[in-house]
């Protein structure tokens, strides 16, 4: 159940943050990069306390990439679903950001616990 809650929180945060950042950053590439780092960083932050945090972050990042790809395919008509280079780029970046954020947030918590 908490996995679905994390997906919902990250999806809502991605939508709200994306609308806010459209006003602040007009460049599409920079906007997409900032929203991606924020969204998958938030995913890593929320999964840092799970029983298997790295695996959970990896699987939830993969699920979120699939949802985003399906959304762009069927609602916007962008041919992202059958483009292997775009799919690989999305999966690699999303999982790397999520796993790196889990690592960073767990190290920060461990440092706080020892201080």
Order of alpha helices (4+ residues) and beta strands (2+ residues): alpha-alpha-alpha-alpha
